[in-house]
Amino acid sequence: MNEFYVHHRIDTAPRQWPAVAVRLAKQGAERISANGGALFGLWRSQIGRPRDEIQAITVWPGTTRAAEAERLLLQDEADVWTRRSELLHPTLRPKDATPPVRQGNYAFRWFATPQHHWAEFLDLCAQGWPGFESAYDSQVIGLWQAVGDRTATDADEVTGAGIHAGVRSLLLTRRPNLAMWERSKIPQGKGETKVRDVLSRRYDLCDWTVVSTATLLTATDTPDKARWT
């Protein structure tokens, strides 16, 4: 697994996020592809983030710099007000650079985990994910570790950068809808309770965590046209 990923958080001018997203999905993706990378996905805010924010993930076959990935994705974008990008290294997932394509409820959860708990954190993920996915028709898209290369220099309360020590990581999960989000928090039966106990232990190991949800702009099945935020 030699790929590196870059997470991009993009604030657009008011009401311009749909037009910006269309350009990023086409021209931005073309620029990235011409330089050896690929657009892994584009997401729009659902719950917990501003309406005019887009999140993107790009993937690169070898090491790259967050600033270069950001430049290629957002080149000449006059309707982008603020941009923040961060280099991430995949851990247990994704196993390859195949992008998600199914619409759903995508949870972007950032963690800050003490270094001495990180190995156990990963082990608990490996234990809990199979049961989580089978019980709730859900998928773990990826768990990435931040490596310290980011374009913003100020502290970031959204990702914990510059605020929280230890290992910062981004977990991206897909559920089919918000109803399943709620359902996954209320276990039914011994099997689901065991899964929840494992994931709750992981939750308790970290110093800090925060989550927001989004829907997939680059989905190939169903577009999301709801007004969430």
HELIX and SHEET records of a PDB file:
HELIX    1   1 TRP A   17  ARG A   23  1                                   7    
HELIX    2   2 LEU A   24  GLY A   28  3                                   5    
HELIX    3   3 ALA A   29  ALA A   34  1                                   6    
HELIX    4   4 ALA A   66  LEU A   74  1                                   9    
HELIX    5   5 GLN A  115  HIS A  117  5                                   3    
HELIX    6   6 TRP A  118  TYR A  136  1                                  19    
HELIX    7   7 LEU A  178  SER A  184  1                                   7    
HELIX    8   8 GLY A  189  LEU A  205  1                                  17    
SHEET    1   A 9 PHE A   4  THR A  12  0                                        
SHEET    2   A 9 GLU A  53  TRP A  60 -1                                        
SHEET    3   A 9 ALA A  38  ILE A  47 -1                                        
SHEET    4   A 9 TRP A 208  LEU A 216 -1                                        
SHEET    5   A 9 ASN A 105  THR A 113 -1                                        
SHEET    6   A 9 VAL A 167  ARG A 175 -1                                        
SHEET    7   A 9 GLN A 139  ARG A 150 -1                                        
SHEET    8   A 9 VAL A  80  PRO A  90 -1                                        
SHEET    9   A 9 PHE A   4  THR A  12 -1                                        
END                                                                             
